[in-house]
Amino acid sequence: MTFTQAHRIAIQPASDAQPCPHGSPHDRPVRAGPTARSMAMFENQQRDDVEKFIHKDPDTRRLYFRHQELNDKLDNAGRGCLALGDEELTRMKLEKLQAKNQLQRMWDSWSAPRH
C-alpha cells in the first residue's frame, strides 16, 4: 500500500455547499500528510524532516492543517467556486499569513538544534 493510499481521508461537503463548475474540492481525497503543493513553505527542506515536524505535536499538526484549509478555500474563492465577501477574504488571507509565519518560527526553533 502506498503512502497516498494509506493516508486518504474522506471529506464531507457542507450541506449548503454550492456546486463548482471546476469540480468540487470535496470530490477529491485529501492526504493526511503533506502534499507536494502544501510543502511549498518548506521547499528547501527534506520531506522526512517536514513530516516529522508536522506530526511532532497536536498543535503543530492543527496549525499546519488549518493553513492548508485556508489555502484550499482561498484557491476555491479565486477560481469562483466559493463565494466570499471582501471582509471574509481579507480575514482569511491574514489568518493564513499568520499561520504561515507561526509555522516558520516553529520550524526555525525546531530545526535549529538539529543542524
N, C-alpha and C positions, 0 to 999 in steps of 0.2 A: 504494500500500500504506500502511495506517495505521500509526501508532506501535505500536498493540496487535498488529497482525498481524506486524509486522517483529520484534518482541521477545518473542514467545512461546517458552517452552521447555517441554519435557516433563519431568514428574517421575514417577519410577517408585515405586510403593508398596513399602514394606519387605515382605520375604517373610512376616513374622509380623504384618502389619497386620490389625487387626480391622475387620470391616465396620461402618460407621457408619450409624445409622438416618437421619441427616440428610444423607447423601451424603458420599462420601469426598473429602477435600481433594485427593487425588491424581487425581481425575477432572477437576479444573479446571486449565486452563492458567494459568501464572504469568508475569507480565511481568518482564522483566529490569531494568526501570527502576522508579521509584517509582510507586505507585498512589495513588489519592485517599485511601484509608484509611491507607496507610503514610506519607503526607505529613503526618499529624496532628501529629507532633512539630515540623514546620516550617510550621505552618498560617498563620503571618503572613508567610511568605517567598514570593518569586516562584518559580514552578515551575522556570523555566530555571536560576535560581541554585541551587536544591536539586539539580537533576540534575547540574550542573557540580560541585557539592561532592561528591556521592555518587561520581561517577566520576573524581574528581581523582587518586586513587591506589588501589592494590590494598588497602591496609589499611583505608581508609575504606569502600570498597565491601564488603569482607569483614565488617566490623563492622556495617554497615547491614543486610546480608542476614542476618547471624546474629541481629540484633534482630528482623527480620521472621520468621525461622524460629521463634524462641522465642514471638513473639506469636501465630503461627498455631497452634503446639502448645498454648499456654495457652488459646486460644479453643476449640480442639477438646476439651480437657480440661473446660472449663466447660460445653460442650454435651453432655458424656458420650460423645464419640466417641473419646477417648483416655484410657485408664486410667493414672493417675499416683498414686504414693504421696505422702503428705504431705511427706516429706523431699525427694523429687524435685520436687514442685510448688513448694515453698519455694525450692529451689536455682535452679529455672528463673526464678521471679519475680525473685529477687535478681540473677541474671545479666542478665536483660532490663533491669532498672532501671540496673544498672551500665553496660550498653551504651548506654542512652539518655543517661545523664549524660555519658559519654565523648563520644558524638556531639555533644551540646550544647556541650561545651567545645571540641571540634574546630571546630564551626560558628562559635562566637564568635570563635575565633582566626582562622579562615579569612575570615570576613566583615568583621572589624574594619578591615583595610586597604582594603577595597572601599568602605566608606561613610564 
